[in-house]
Amino acid sequence: MKKLLYAAVTLFVLATGINANAATLNAAGGILYGASGVDVGGTLYDVEFLDGTCIALFDGCDDVTDFTFQTGAAANLASQALLDQVFINSSLGDFDASPEKTNGISNTHLGTIFTVYSYTAPNIIDMIITSNYKGTNSDSYRTFLSYLNHYDQTNLAIQTFARWTVTAVPLPAAFPLYGAGLAVMGFIGWRRKRKA
């Protein structure tokens, strides 16, 4: 029985370890548009960097359910994940050393990406601003409170937002888990019949 348990655990680790790689950067023509499989607190997310207003990009930007992360702590984890896993130098481009290579960013010294997490009152949103400075020593994130009207009616209406979604697990990647579970259940049933 111990061997069976070890085999089942090994199959589980192998099957789930398939997706345990680092985030996959989504870049084209040397521009970073987002990433897939970003690990935020043990859950994988996809992120897109989009220009626009909060209202246009987040279903009206008028309810906390419009945002993937709904607490400052979760948005902080997401912002740290951007710095650790996405704004990196890779074979696709130097996205840490050159912030302007991120979609929506034109500043060559500082790229700011907004992760909105809360609609706290009429016309007020909370967000975390991820700051990707040229180089790696000064990268940071901070909490920011904003009035929606400020974004709708001034020249700051268009910003670069991080739009997060939970990574969909492709069905074929789950097949080894299902197969291992069925095999273990079948073996246990066969052993019980044999002993009876």
Secondary structure, 3 states (H helix, E strand, C coil): CHHHHHHHHHHHHHHHHHHCCCCEEEEECCEEEEEEEEEECCEEEEEEEEEECHHHHCCCCCCHHHCCCCCHHHHHHHHHHHHHHHCCEECCEECCCCHHHECCCCCCCEEEEEEEEEEEECCEEEEEEEEEECCCCCCEEEEEEEEHHHHHHCCCCCEEEEEEEECCCCHHHHHHHHHHHHHHHHHHHHHHHHHC
